[in-house]
Amino acid sequence: MVWSTIIATFLAGVVESIETLSVVLATGLTRGWRSAWTGVVGGLLTLSLVISGVGSLFHAVIPIRFLDMVVGLFLLLFGLRWLVKAILRYGGRIALRDEMNVFNTTIRQLQMDGESQRKWDSLGFSMVFGSTVLEGAEVVFTVISFGSVGKMMPDAILGSLAGISLVLILGVLLRRPLVRAPENGMKFTVGIMLSALGTLWTGDGIGIRWILGNISYLALLTVYLLVSVGIIASLRGATWNKRAIGM
């Protein structure tokens, strides 16, 4: 479970950081890097405090079996949310990428303010800080969920920070949004992992005895994958049929 925790939280950190990167780059290139990096650090510190506080509270007040169910439901809800969005993207129902739109929109908003880059840039800081906290909220729930069961909080935090750091470093070095990164593929993968693990832990919490034990996780992964692929194929088929008849 340690490696599944690290991989899931790493991918979650990468996925949620890609959009934040667009805001960081727009702020840094338009207003200066001091406010951009200060906003990132402030946001990460805020999220770290939330993880530490809520994670400790979970262990202190929630019985372990009930904790399995609560964490499982969190994982299942977040996993299905990410999975549904990835499926709709692959199925052609919503846009596959929007990083450049976020980047350009942020630049326009920042350029409307005439504050000098030499002063403390409260606007740039607030935009980066807000984006870091907002996009990081889902990472926080993922980290808390994985870390609260089995005392794997350090592993969960390590995985998420590694993912966030990788995206920020690549973005700053390249000085442009990571439009070629397989963001939807990673969201699809994490969505399946969270949904399968959430189903497993929720079942444990309500007393289901899985015949294959923890190996049932692999079976659940397979089920979610096959169902998701089937839905994507169905959505694409419906889209092609509409195009064929000129709708």
Buried (B, 14 or more C-beta within 10 A) or exposed (E): EEEBBBBBBBBBBBBBBBBBBBBBBBBBBBBBBBBBBBBBEBBBEBBBEBBEEBBEEBBEEBEEEEBBBBBBBBBBBBBBBBBBBBBBBBBBEEEEBBBEEBBEBBBEBBEEEEBEEEEEBEBBBBBBBBBBBBBBEBBBBBBBBBBBBBEBBEBBBBBBBBBBBBBBEBBBEEEBBBEEBEBBBBBBBBBBBBBBBBBBBBBBBEEEEBEEEEEBBEBBBEBBBEBBEEBBEEBBEEBEEEEEEEE
